[in-house]
Amino acid sequence: MGKVICITGSSRGIGRATALALAAQGHHVIAASRGGATLPGCEALALDITSEESMQKAVEVLRRKDLPLDVLVNNAGGLVNRPFNTLAREDFLNMAQVNWIGPAMWIQKLESVFAPEAHVVNISSMGGFQGASKYPGLSAYASSKAALVALTECLQAEWGEKGITFNALCLGAVQTEMLAEAFPGYTAPTSPETMGSYVAEFALTGHRTYAGAVLPVTKSNP
């Protein structure tokens, strides 16, 4: 029997590829994005994780469907690429809202929707992985992704007793639009489809062997 899986940020890149990979396996995929984009074999859900109103409406939709959520992939994210001395407070606040606070609040909203033994996969970055190489211009982005990593560990400690498993994947360079913003002209060795297949498999099985883990997933950084 297929799993019920929600993937945020599914309109493009790794989120889209992950959603399509899971739908092709016959799972019930709820593809969430700000515009509610429709993907083949997936159910669209309009969701802006920076908006309290949008999250409340989305979770009400899920409750009405009465489909306990087996897997959540928190993939939605954003990027600012500018030198540190040109960043404004709003840049840091925006990165926090999109990459850390939004995913945290979405998990909180879904508490009553999760199935027993649900798996939450937070998609972070090698930029947020302690000890990994850091790059100029990405301080607001990388620090917000590091916060998502710490959140994953905290939630495993606090909500693990509910039967929910939390893990974080710190992804390296994947040939997406976001990568092009961060490293113009760079060609990554990994396609969205390749990474999407990996994330899909981990979403289904990773909780069998990992809990509260922060895992680097990279062939190149960048």
mmCIF file of the C-alpha atoms, coordinates in Angstrom:
data_MODEL
# 
_entry.id   MODEL 
# 
loop_
_atom_site.group_PDB 
_atom_site.id 
_atom_site.type_symbol 
_atom_site.label_atom_id 
_atom_site.label_alt_id 
_atom_site.label_comp_id 
_atom_site.label_asym_id 
_atom_site.label_entity_id 
_atom_site.label_seq_id 
_atom_site.pdbx_PDB_ins_code 
_atom_site.Cartn_x 
_atom_site.Cartn_y 
_atom_site.Cartn_z 
_atom_site.occupancy 
_atom_site.B_iso_or_equiv 
_atom_site.pdbx_formal_charge 
_atom_site.auth_seq_id 
_atom_site.auth_comp_id 
_atom_site.auth_asym_id 
_atom_site.auth_atom_id 
_atom_site.pdbx_PDB_model_num 
ATOM 1   C CA . MET A 1 1   ? 0.000   0.000  0.000   1.00 0.00 ? 1   MET A CA 1 
ATOM 2   C CA . GLY A 1 2   ? 1.301   3.419  -0.963  1.00 0.00 ? 2   GLY A CA 1 
ATOM 3   C CA . LYS A 1 3   ? 2.351   6.084  1.527   1.00 0.00 ? 3   LYS A CA 1 
ATOM 4   C CA . VAL A 1 4   ? 0.826   9.537  1.931   1.00 0.00 ? 4   VAL A CA 1 
ATOM 5   C CA . ILE A 1 5   ? 3.650   12.017 1.383   1.00 0.00 ? 5   ILE A CA 1 
ATOM 6   C CA . CYS A 1 6   ? 3.743   15.819 1.469   1.00 0.00 ? 6   CYS A CA 1 
ATOM 7   C CA . ILE A 1 7   ? 6.606   17.621 -0.249  1.00 0.00 ? 7   ILE A CA 1 
ATOM 8   C CA . THR A 1 8   ? 7.019   21.383 0.102   1.00 0.00 ? 8   THR A CA 1 
ATOM 9   C CA . GLY A 1 9   ? 8.697   23.468 -2.568  1.00 0.00 ? 9   GLY A CA 1 
ATOM 10  C CA . SER A 1 10  ? 7.629   20.981 -5.208  1.00 0.00 ? 10  SER A CA 1 
ATOM 11  C CA . SER A 1 11  ? 7.187   23.309 -8.165  1.00 0.00 ? 11  SER A CA 1 
ATOM 12  C CA . ARG A 1 12  ? 10.786  23.011 -9.368  1.00 0.00 ? 12  ARG A CA 1 
ATOM 13  C CA . GLY A 1 13  ? 14.198  21.469 -8.812  1.00 0.00 ? 13  GLY A CA 1 
ATOM 14  C CA . ILE A 1 14  ? 14.759  18.751 -6.244  1.00 0.00 ? 14  ILE A CA 1 
ATOM 15  C CA . GLY A 1 15  ? 11.248  19.045 -4.773  1.00 0.00 ? 15  GLY A CA 1 
ATOM 16  C CA . ARG A 1 16  ? 9.625   18.491 -8.145  1.00 0.00 ? 16  ARG A CA 1 
ATOM 17  C CA . ALA A 1 17  ? 11.934  15.579 -8.980  1.00 0.00 ? 17  ALA A CA 1 
ATOM 18  C CA . THR A 1 18  ? 11.272  13.950 -5.594  1.00 0.00 ? 18  THR A CA 1 
ATOM 19  C CA . ALA A 1 19  ? 7.511   14.303 -5.974  1.00 0.00 ? 19  ALA A CA 1 
ATOM 20  C CA . LEU A 1 20  ? 7.546   12.774 -9.454  1.00 0.00 ? 20  LEU A CA 1 
ATOM 21  C CA . ALA A 1 21  ? 9.772   9.888  -8.344  1.00 0.00 ? 21  ALA A CA 1 
ATOM 22  C CA . LEU A 1 22  ? 7.442   9.002  -5.473  1.00 0.00 ? 22  LEU A CA 1 
ATOM 23  C CA . ALA A 1 23  ? 4.289   9.394  -7.563  1.00 0.00 ? 23  ALA A CA 1 
ATOM 24  C CA . ALA A 1 24  ? 5.774   7.048  -10.178 1.00 0.00 ? 24  ALA A CA 1 
ATOM 25  C CA . GLN A 1 25  ? 6.055   4.422  -7.427  1.00 0.00 ? 25  GLN A CA 1 
ATOM 26  C CA . GLY A 1 26  ? 2.339   4.693  -6.727  1.00 0.00 ? 26  GLY A CA 1 
ATOM 27  C CA . HIS A 1 27  ? 2.428   6.777  -3.556  1.00 0.00 ? 27  HIS A CA 1 
ATOM 28  C CA . HIS A 1 28  ? -0.141  9.467  -2.752  1.00 0.00 ? 28  HIS A CA 1 
ATOM 29  C CA . VAL A 1 29  ? 1.978   12.580 -3.196  1.00 0.00 ? 29  VAL A CA 1 
ATOM 30  C CA . ILE A 1 30  ? 0.751   15.959 -2.013  1.00 0.00 ? 30  ILE A CA 1 
ATOM 31  C CA . ALA A 1 31  ? 2.863   18.448 -3.929  1.00 0.00 ? 31  ALA A CA 1 
ATOM 32  C CA . ALA A 1 32  ? 2.861   21.712 -1.977  1.00 0.00 ? 32  ALA A CA 1 
ATOM 33  C CA . SER A 1 33  ? 4.006   25.008 -3.461  1.00 0.00 ? 33  SER A CA 1 
ATOM 34  C CA . ARG A 1 34  ? 3.090   28.658 -3.215  1.00 0.00 ? 34  ARG A CA 1 
ATOM 35  C CA . GLY A 1 35  ? 1.285   28.575 -6.551  1.00 0.00 ? 35  GLY A CA 1 
ATOM 36  C CA . GLY A 1 36  ? -0.284  25.158 -6.019  1.00 0.00 ? 36  GLY A CA 1 
ATOM 37  C CA . ALA A 1 37  ? 1.372   23.846 -9.185  1.00 0.00 ? 37  ALA A CA 1 
ATOM 38  C CA . THR A 1 38  ? -0.028  20.579 -10.530 1.00 0.00 ? 38  THR A CA 1 
ATOM 39  C CA . LEU A 1 39  ? 2.428   17.754 -11.226 1.00 0.00 ? 39  LEU A CA 1 
ATOM 40  C CA . PRO A 1 40  ? 1.606   14.500 -13.053 1.00 0.00 ? 40  PRO A CA 1 
ATOM 41  C CA . GLY A 1 41  ? 0.266   11.900 -10.627 1.00 0.00 ? 41  GLY A CA 1 
ATOM 42  C CA . CYS A 1 42  ? 0.349   14.306 -7.667  1.00 0.00 ? 42  CYS A CA 1 
ATOM 43  C CA . GLU A 1 43  ? -2.236  16.225 -5.687  1.00 0.00 ? 43  GLU A CA 1 
ATOM 44  C CA . ALA A 1 44  ? -1.572  19.965 -5.627  1.00 0.00 ? 44  ALA A CA 1 
ATOM 45  C CA . LEU A 1 45  ? -1.644  21.954 -2.387  1.00 0.00 ? 45  LEU A CA 1 
ATOM 46  C CA . ALA A 1 46  ? -1.254  25.728 -2.181  1.00 0.00 ? 46  ALA A CA 1 
ATOM 47  C CA . LEU A 1 47  ? 1.168   26.476 0.656   1.00 0.00 ? 47  LEU A CA 1 
ATOM 48  C CA . ASP A 1 48  ? 3.342   29.440 1.585   1.00 0.00 ? 48  ASP A CA 1 
ATOM 49  C CA . ILE A 1 49  ? 5.354   28.448 4.657   1.00 0.00 ? 49  ILE A CA 1 
ATOM 50  C CA . THR A 1 50  ? 6.052   32.092 5.461   1.00 0.00 ? 50  THR A CA 1 
ATOM 51  C CA . SER A 1 51  ? 2.324   32.809 5.855   1.00 0.00 ? 51  SER A CA 1 
ATOM 52  C CA . GLU A 1 52  ? 0.388   31.751 8.950   1.00 0.00 ? 52  GLU A CA 1 
ATOM 53  C CA . GLU A 1 53  ? -2.896  32.073 7.055   1.00 0.00 ? 53  GLU A CA 1 
ATOM 54  C CA . SER A 1 54  ? -1.668  29.930 4.164   1.00 0.00 ? 54  SER A CA 1 
ATOM 55  C CA . MET A 1 55  ? -0.393  27.200 6.483   1.00 0.00 ? 55  MET A CA 1 
ATOM 56  C CA . GLN A 1 56  ? -3.659  27.149 8.430   1.00 0.00 ? 56  GLN A CA 1 
ATOM 57  C CA . LYS A 1 57  ? -5.717  26.798 5.252   1.00 0.00 ? 57  LYS A CA 1 
ATOM 58  C CA . ALA A 1 58  ? -3.431  24.038 3.958   1.00 0.00 ? 58  ALA A CA 1 
ATOM 59  C CA . VAL A 1 59  ? -3.568  21.991 7.149   1.00 0.00 ? 59  VAL A CA 1 
ATOM 60  C CA . GLU A 1 60  ? -7.366  22.290 7.199   1.00 0.00 ? 60  GLU A CA 1 
ATOM 61  C CA . VAL A 1 61  ? -7.433  20.852 3.683   1.00 0.00 ? 61  VAL A CA 1 
ATOM 62  C CA . LEU A 1 62  ? -5.342  17.897 4.848   1.00 0.00 ? 62  LEU A CA 1 
ATOM 63  C CA . ARG A 1 63  ? -7.535  17.314 7.904   1.00 0.00 ? 63  ARG A CA 1 
ATOM 64  C CA . ARG A 1 64  ? -10.677 17.228 5.762   1.00 0.00 ? 64  ARG A CA 1 
ATOM 65  C CA . LYS A 1 65  ? -9.135  14.585 3.540   1.00 0.00 ? 65  LYS A CA 1 
ATOM 66  C CA . ASP A 1 66  ? -8.480  12.425 6.626   1.00 0.00 ? 66  ASP A CA 1 
ATOM 67  C CA . LEU A 1 67  ? -5.306  10.970 5.147   1.00 0.00 ? 67  LEU A CA 1 
ATOM 68  C CA . PRO A 1 68  ? -2.703  10.513 7.897   1.00 0.00 ? 68  PRO A CA 1 
ATOM 69  C CA . LEU A 1 69  ? 0.644   11.808 6.674   1.00 0.00 ? 69  LEU A CA 1 
ATOM 70  C CA . ASP A 1 70  ? 3.350   9.124  6.555   1.00 0.00 ? 70  ASP A CA 1 
ATOM 71  C CA . VAL A 1 71  ? 6.136   11.343 5.265   1.00 0.00 ? 71  VAL A CA 1 
ATOM 72  C CA . LEU A 1 72  ? 6.867   15.066 5.176   1.00 0.00 ? 72  LEU A CA 1 
ATOM 73  C CA . VAL A 1 73  ? 9.740   16.351 3.065   1.00 0.00 ? 73  VAL A CA 1 
ATOM 74  C CA . ASN A 1 74  ? 10.478  19.946 4.043   1.00 0.00 ? 74  ASN A CA 1 
ATOM 75  C CA . ASN A 1 75  ? 12.153  21.005 0.816   1.00 0.00 ? 75  ASN A CA 1 
ATOM 76  C CA . ALA A 1 76  ? 10.913  24.590 0.330   1.00 0.00 ? 76  ALA A CA 1 
ATOM 77  C CA . GLY A 1 77  ? 13.672  27.135 0.683   1.00 0.00 ? 77  GLY A CA 1 
ATOM 78  C CA . GLY A 1 78  ? 15.193  30.347 -0.583  1.00 0.00 ? 78  GLY A CA 1 
ATOM 79  C CA . LEU A 1 79  ? 18.576  31.917 -1.145  1.00 0.00 ? 79  LEU A CA 1 
ATOM 80  C CA . VAL A 1 80  ? 20.253  35.294 -0.859  1.00 0.00 ? 80  VAL A CA 1 
ATOM 81  C CA . ASN A 1 81  ? 23.666  35.657 -2.475  1.00 0.00 ? 81  ASN A CA 1 
ATOM 82  C CA . ARG A 1 82  ? 25.313  38.948 -1.519  1.00 0.00 ? 82  ARG A CA 1 
ATOM 83  C CA . PRO A 1 83  ? 28.446  40.036 0.344   1.00 0.00 ? 83  PRO A CA 1 
ATOM 84  C CA . PHE A 1 84  ? 28.005  40.081 4.109   1.00 0.00 ? 84  PHE A CA 1 
ATOM 85  C CA . ASN A 1 85  ? 28.605  43.830 4.434   1.00 0.00 ? 85  ASN A CA 1 
ATOM 86  C CA . THR A 1 86  ? 25.709  44.548 2.047   1.00 0.00 ? 86  THR A CA 1 
ATOM 87  C CA . LEU A 1 87  ? 23.145  42.329 3.793   1.00 0.00 ? 87  LEU A CA 1 
ATOM 88  C CA . ALA A 1 88  ? 20.262  43.978 5.597   1.00 0.00 ? 88  ALA A CA 1 
ATOM 89  C CA . ARG A 1 89  ? 18.376  42.715 8.637   1.00 0.00 ? 89  ARG A CA 1 
ATOM 90  C CA . GLU A 1 90  ? 15.506  41.874 6.287   1.00 0.00 ? 90  GLU A CA 1 
ATOM 91  C CA . ASP A 1 91  ? 17.739  39.462 4.366   1.00 0.00 ? 91  ASP A CA 1 
ATOM 92  C CA . PHE A 1 92  ? 18.492  37.461 7.493   1.00 0.00 ? 92  PHE A CA 1 
ATOM 93  C CA . LEU A 1 93  ? 14.842  37.568 8.573   1.00 0.00 ? 93  LEU A CA 1 
ATOM 94  C CA . ASN A 1 94  ? 13.718  36.373 5.143   1.00 0.00 ? 94  ASN A CA 1 
ATOM 95  C CA . MET A 1 95  ? 16.174  33.485 5.108   1.00 0.00 ? 95  MET A CA 1 
ATOM 96  C CA . ALA A 1 96  ? 15.112  32.508 8.628   1.00 0.00 ? 96  ALA A CA 1 
ATOM 97  C CA . GLN A 1 97  ? 11.423  32.562 7.686   1.00 0.00 ? 97  GLN A CA 1 
ATOM 98  C CA . VAL A 1 98  ? 11.854  30.482 4.529   1.00 0.00 ? 98  VAL A CA 1 
ATOM 99  C CA . ASN A 1 99  ? 14.575  28.030 5.558   1.00 0.00 ? 99  ASN A CA 1 
ATOM 100 C CA . TRP A 1 100 ? 14.039  27.512 9.283   1.00 0.00 ? 100 TRP A CA 1 
ATOM 101 C CA . ILE A 1 101 ? 11.012  29.119 10.957  1.00 0.00 ? 101 ILE A CA 1 
ATOM 102 C CA . GLY A 1 102 ? 8.577   28.224 8.166   1.00 0.00 ? 102 GLY A CA 1 
ATOM 103 C CA . PRO A 1 103 ? 9.461   24.509 8.189   1.00 0.00 ? 103 PRO A CA 1 
ATOM 104 C CA . ALA A 1 104 ? 9.280   24.523 12.014  1.00 0.00 ? 104 ALA A CA 1 
ATOM 105 C CA . MET A 1 105 ? 5.810   26.059 12.044  1.00 0.00 ? 105 MET A CA 1 
ATOM 106 C CA . TRP A 1 106 ? 4.595   23.707 9.298   1.00 0.00 ? 106 TRP A CA 1 
ATOM 107 C CA . ILE A 1 107 ? 5.696   20.696 11.334  1.00 0.00 ? 107 ILE A CA 1 
ATOM 108 C CA . GLN A 1 108 ? 3.923   22.138 14.359  1.00 0.00 ? 108 GLN A CA 1 
ATOM 109 C CA . LYS A 1 109 ? 0.705   22.654 12.370  1.00 0.00 ? 109 LYS A CA 1 
ATOM 110 C CA . LEU A 1 110 ? 0.796   19.046 11.170  1.00 0.00 ? 110 LEU A CA 1 
ATOM 111 C CA . GLU A 1 111 ? 1.015   17.463 14.628  1.00 0.00 ? 111 GLU A CA 1 
ATOM 112 C CA . SER A 1 112 ? -2.534  16.080 14.479  1.00 0.00 ? 112 SER A CA 1 
ATOM 113 C CA . VAL A 1 113 ? -2.135  14.999 10.834  1.00 0.00 ? 113 VAL A CA 1 
ATOM 114 C CA . PHE A 1 114 ? 0.937   12.789 11.158  1.00 0.00 ? 114 PHE A CA 1 
ATOM 115 C CA . ALA A 1 115 ? 0.458   9.032  10.965  1.00 0.00 ? 115 ALA A CA 1 
ATOM 116 C CA . PRO A 1 116 ? 2.000   6.792  13.625  1.00 0.00 ? 116 PRO A CA 1 
ATOM 117 C CA . GLU A 1 117 ? 5.733   6.360  12.913  1.00 0.00 ? 117 GLU A CA 1 
ATOM 118 C CA . ALA A 1 118 ? 5.785   9.273  10.448  1.00 0.00 ? 118 ALA A CA 1 
ATOM 119 C CA . HIS A 1 119 ? 9.090   10.393 8.961   1.00 0.00 ? 119 HIS A CA 1 
ATOM 120 C CA . VAL A 1 120 ? 10.030  14.069 8.615   1.00 0.00 ? 120 VAL A CA 1 
ATOM 121 C CA . VAL A 1 121 ? 12.928  14.814 6.285   1.00 0.00 ? 121 VAL A CA 1 
ATOM 122 C CA . ASN A 1 122 ? 14.313  18.348 6.456   1.00 0.00 ? 122 ASN A CA 1 
ATOM 123 C CA . ILE A 1 123 ? 16.277  19.331 3.382   1.00 0.00 ? 123 ILE A CA 1 
ATOM 124 C CA . SER A 1 124 ? 19.268  21.372 4.453   1.00 0.00 ? 124 SER A CA 1 
ATOM 125 C CA . SER A 1 125 ? 22.485  22.165 2.618   1.00 0.00 ? 125 SER A CA 1 
ATOM 126 C CA . MET A 1 126 ? 26.172  21.460 2.902   1.00 0.00 ? 126 MET A CA 1 
ATOM 127 C CA . GLY A 1 127 ? 26.330  25.168 3.665   1.00 0.00 ? 127 GLY A CA 1 
ATOM 128 C CA . GLY A 1 128 ? 24.560  24.370 6.925   1.00 0.00 ? 128 GLY A CA 1 
ATOM 129 C CA . PHE A 1 129 ? 26.667  21.310 7.719   1.00 0.00 ? 129 PHE A CA 1 
ATOM 130 C CA . GLN A 1 130 ? 29.223  21.942 10.440  1.00 0.00 ? 130 GLN A CA 1 
ATOM 131 C CA . GLY A 1 131 ? 32.793  21.680 9.165   1.00 0.00 ? 131 GLY A CA 1 
ATOM 132 C CA . ALA A 1 132 ? 31.860  21.822 5.466   1.00 0.00 ? 132 ALA A CA 1 
ATOM 133 C CA . SER A 1 133 ? 33.329  24.499 3.199   1.00 0.00 ? 133 SER A CA 1 
ATOM 134 C CA . LYS A 1 134 ? 31.604  27.875 3.309   1.00 0.00 ? 134 LYS A CA 1 
ATOM 135 C CA . TYR A 1 135 ? 31.459  30.423 0.489   1.00 0.00 ? 135 TYR A CA 1 
ATOM 136 C CA . PRO A 1 136 ? 31.355  34.232 0.263   1.00 0.00 ? 136 PRO A CA 1 
ATOM 137 C CA . GLY A 1 137 ? 27.918  35.739 -0.222  1.00 0.00 ? 137 GLY A CA 1 
ATOM 138 C CA . LEU A 1 138 ? 26.000  32.888 1.385   1.00 0.00 ? 138 LEU A CA 1 
ATOM 139 C CA . SER A 1 139 ? 26.206  33.750 5.104   1.00 0.00 ? 139 SER A CA 1 
ATOM 140 C CA . ALA A 1 140 ? 22.477  34.463 5.526   1.00 0.00 ? 140 ALA A CA 1 
ATOM 141 C CA . TYR A 1 141 ? 21.508  31.354 3.581   1.00 0.00 ? 141 TYR A CA 1 
ATOM 142 C CA . ALA A 1 142 ? 24.005  28.987 5.195   1.00 0.00 ? 142 ALA A CA 1 
ATOM 143 C CA . SER A 1 143 ? 23.284  30.117 8.746   1.00 0.00 ? 143 SER A CA 1 
ATOM 144 C CA . SER A 1 144 ? 19.541  29.603 8.252   1.00 0.00 ? 144 SER A CA 1 
ATOM 145 C CA . LYS A 1 145 ? 20.180  26.102 6.913   1.00 0.00 ? 145 LYS A CA 1 
ATOM 146 C CA . ALA A 1 146 ? 22.362  25.403 9.943   1.00 0.00 ? 146 ALA A CA 1 
ATOM 147 C CA . ALA A 1 147 ? 19.401  26.394 12.117  1.00 0.00 ? 147 ALA A CA 1 
ATOM 148 C CA . LEU A 1 148 ? 17.253  23.829 10.275  1.00 0.00 ? 148 LEU A CA 1 
ATOM 149 C CA . VAL A 1 149 ? 19.844  21.182 11.125  1.00 0.00 ? 149 VAL A CA 1 
ATOM 150 C CA . ALA A 1 150 ? 19.719  22.069 14.834  1.00 0.00 ? 150 ALA A CA 1 
ATOM 151 C CA . LEU A 1 151 ? 15.913  22.102 14.702  1.00 0.00 ? 151 LEU A CA 1 
ATOM 152 C CA . THR A 1 152 ? 15.955  18.535 13.354  1.00 0.00 ? 152 THR A CA 1 
ATOM 153 C CA . GLU A 1 153 ? 18.035  17.325 16.282  1.00 0.00 ? 153 GLU A CA 1 
ATOM 154 C CA . CYS A 1 154 ? 15.864  19.207 18.784  1.00 0.00 ? 154 CYS A CA 1 
ATOM 155 C CA . LEU A 1 155 ? 12.620  17.799 17.380  1.00 0.00 ? 155 LEU A CA 1 
ATOM 156 C CA . GLN A 1 156 ? 13.928  14.244 17.525  1.00 0.00 ? 156 GLN A CA 1 
ATOM 157 C CA . ALA A 1 157 ? 14.642  14.788 21.222  1.00 0.00 ? 157 ALA A CA 1 
ATOM 158 C CA . GLU A 1 158 ? 11.275  16.424 21.891  1.00 0.00 ? 158 GLU A CA 1 
ATOM 159 C CA . TRP A 1 159 ? 8.844   14.634 19.568  1.00 0.00 ? 159 TRP A CA 1 
ATOM 160 C CA . GLY A 1 160 ? 10.642  11.330 19.037  1.00 0.00 ? 160 GLY A CA 1 
ATOM 161 C CA . GLU A 1 161 ? 8.605   9.856  21.868  1.00 0.00 ? 161 GLU A CA 1 
ATOM 162 C CA . LYS A 1 162 ? 5.483   10.505 19.767  1.00 0.00 ? 162 LYS A CA 1 
ATOM 163 C CA . GLY A 1 163 ? 6.785   7.949  17.280  1.00 0.00 ? 163 GLY A CA 1 
ATOM 164 C CA . ILE A 1 164 ? 7.827   10.552 14.697  1.00 0.00 ? 164 ILE A CA 1 
ATOM 165 C CA . THR A 1 165 ? 11.340  10.348 13.265  1.00 0.00 ? 165 THR A CA 1 
ATOM 166 C CA . PHE A 1 166 ? 13.231  13.453 12.175  1.00 0.00 ? 166 PHE A CA 1 
ATOM 167 C CA . ASN A 1 167 ? 16.273  13.479 9.906   1.00 0.00 ? 167 ASN A CA 1 
ATOM 168 C CA . ALA A 1 168 ? 18.107  16.147 7.929   1.00 0.00 ? 168 ALA A CA 1 
ATOM 169 C CA . LEU A 1 169 ? 19.807  15.744 4.555   1.00 0.00 ? 169 LEU A CA 1 
ATOM 170 C CA . CYS A 1 170 ? 22.519  18.302 3.806   1.00 0.00 ? 170 CYS A CA 1 
ATOM 171 C CA . LEU A 1 171 ? 22.656  18.367 0.029   1.00 0.00 ? 171 LEU A CA 1 
ATOM 172 C CA . GLY A 1 172 ? 25.670  19.335 -2.024  1.00 0.00 ? 172 GLY A CA 1 
ATOM 173 C CA . ALA A 1 173 ? 25.693  20.787 -5.517  1.00 0.00 ? 173 ALA A CA 1 
ATOM 174 C CA . VAL A 1 174 ? 22.691  19.860 -7.671  1.00 0.00 ? 174 VAL A CA 1 
ATOM 175 C CA . GLN A 1 175 ? 22.022  21.477 -11.051 1.00 0.00 ? 175 GLN A CA 1 
ATOM 176 C CA . THR A 1 176 ? 19.029  23.611 -10.065 1.00 0.00 ? 176 THR A CA 1 
ATOM 177 C CA . GLU A 1 177 ? 17.968  27.228 -10.524 1.00 0.00 ? 177 GLU A CA 1 
ATOM 178 C CA . MET A 1 178 ? 18.982  27.935 -6.927  1.00 0.00 ? 178 MET A CA 1 
ATOM 179 C CA . LEU A 1 179 ? 22.479  26.604 -7.553  1.00 0.00 ? 179 LEU A CA 1 
ATOM 180 C CA . ALA A 1 180 ? 22.774  28.920 -10.548 1.00 0.00 ? 180 ALA A CA 1 
ATOM 181 C CA . GLU A 1 181 ? 21.946  31.850 -8.252  1.00 0.00 ? 181 GLU A CA 1 
ATOM 182 C CA . ALA A 1 182 ? 24.598  30.801 -5.755  1.00 0.00 ? 182 ALA A CA 1 
ATOM 183 C CA . PHE A 1 183 ? 27.340  29.814 -8.224  1.00 0.00 ? 183 PHE A CA 1 
ATOM 184 C CA . PRO A 1 184 ? 26.749  31.396 -11.648 1.00 0.00 ? 184 PRO A CA 1 
ATOM 185 C CA . GLY A 1 185 ? 28.404  29.438 -14.426 1.00 0.00 ? 185 GLY A CA 1 
ATOM 186 C CA . TYR A 1 186 ? 29.096  26.365 -12.298 1.00 0.00 ? 186 TYR A CA 1 
ATOM 187 C CA . THR A 1 187 ? 27.907  22.986 -13.591 1.00 0.00 ? 187 THR A CA 1 
ATOM 188 C CA . ALA A 1 188 ? 27.032  20.482 -10.869 1.00 0.00 ? 188 ALA A CA 1 
ATOM 189 C CA . PRO A 1 189 ? 27.754  16.769 -11.255 1.00 0.00 ? 189 PRO A CA 1 
ATOM 190 C CA . THR A 1 190 ? 24.305  15.802 -9.948  1.00 0.00 ? 190 THR A CA 1 
ATOM 191 C CA . SER A 1 191 ? 20.953  16.336 -11.667 1.00 0.00 ? 191 SER A CA 1 
ATOM 192 C CA . PRO A 1 192 ? 17.696  17.123 -9.852  1.00 0.00 ? 192 PRO A CA 1 
ATOM 193 C CA . GLU A 1 193 ? 16.348  13.752 -10.992 1.00 0.00 ? 193 GLU A CA 1 
ATOM 194 C CA . THR A 1 194 ? 19.280  11.854 -9.478  1.00 0.00 ? 194 THR A CA 1 
ATOM 195 C CA . MET A 1 195 ? 19.000  13.689 -6.182  1.00 0.00 ? 195 MET A CA 1 
ATOM 196 C CA . GLY A 1 196 ? 15.216  13.459 -6.246  1.00 0.00 ? 196 GLY A CA 1 
ATOM 197 C CA . SER A 1 197 ? 15.422  9.680  -6.516  1.00 0.00 ? 197 SER A CA 1 
ATOM 198 C CA . TYR A 1 198 ? 17.803  9.581  -3.555  1.00 0.00 ? 198 TYR A CA 1 
ATOM 199 C CA . VAL A 1 199 ? 15.595  11.813 -1.400  1.00 0.00 ? 199 VAL A CA 1 
ATOM 200 C CA . ALA A 1 200 ? 12.542  9.759  -2.359  1.00 0.00 ? 200 ALA A CA 1 
ATOM 201 C CA . GLU A 1 201 ? 14.167  6.511  -1.239  1.00 0.00 ? 201 GLU A CA 1 
ATOM 202 C CA . PHE A 1 202 ? 15.449  8.067  1.989   1.00 0.00 ? 202 PHE A CA 1 
ATOM 203 C CA . ALA A 1 203 ? 12.014  9.512  2.749   1.00 0.00 ? 203 ALA A CA 1 
ATOM 204 C CA . LEU A 1 204 ? 10.519  6.025  2.530   1.00 0.00 ? 204 LEU A CA 1 
ATOM 205 C CA . THR A 1 205 ? 13.197  4.059  4.366   1.00 0.00 ? 205 THR A CA 1 
ATOM 206 C CA . GLY A 1 206 ? 15.612  6.373  6.200   1.00 0.00 ? 206 GLY A CA 1 
ATOM 207 C CA . HIS A 1 207 ? 13.715  6.257  9.479   1.00 0.00 ? 207 HIS A CA 1 
ATOM 208 C CA . ARG A 1 208 ? 14.410  2.532  9.731   1.00 0.00 ? 208 ARG A CA 1 
ATOM 209 C CA . THR A 1 209 ? 18.087  3.189  10.432  1.00 0.00 ? 209 THR A CA 1 
ATOM 210 C CA . TYR A 1 210 ? 18.384  6.895  11.342  1.00 0.00 ? 210 TYR A CA 1 
ATOM 211 C CA . ALA A 1 211 ? 16.756  9.137  13.953  1.00 0.00 ? 211 ALA A CA 1 
ATOM 212 C CA . GLY A 1 212 ? 17.830  12.712 14.567  1.00 0.00 ? 212 GLY A CA 1 
ATOM 213 C CA . ALA A 1 213 ? 20.607  12.267 12.018  1.00 0.00 ? 213 ALA A CA 1 
ATOM 214 C CA . VAL A 1 214 ? 22.258  15.006 9.985   1.00 0.00 ? 214 VAL A CA 1 
ATOM 215 C CA . LEU A 1 215 ? 23.635  13.433 6.824   1.00 0.00 ? 215 LEU A CA 1 
ATOM 216 C CA . PRO A 1 216 ? 25.821  14.995 4.141   1.00 0.00 ? 216 PRO A CA 1 
ATOM 217 C CA . VAL A 1 217 ? 24.674  13.994 0.661   1.00 0.00 ? 217 VAL A CA 1 
ATOM 218 C CA . THR A 1 218 ? 27.167  15.354 -1.781  1.00 0.00 ? 218 THR A CA 1 
ATOM 219 C CA . LYS A 1 219 ? 29.367  14.506 -4.725  1.00 0.00 ? 219 LYS A CA 1 
ATOM 220 C CA . SER A 1 220 ? 30.582  18.071 -5.010  1.00 0.00 ? 220 SER A CA 1 
ATOM 221 C CA . ASN A 1 221 ? 30.434  21.087 -2.693  1.00 0.00 ? 221 ASN A CA 1 
ATOM 222 C CA . PRO A 1 222 ? 29.985  23.035 -4.817  1.00 0.00 ? 222 PRO A CA 1 
# 
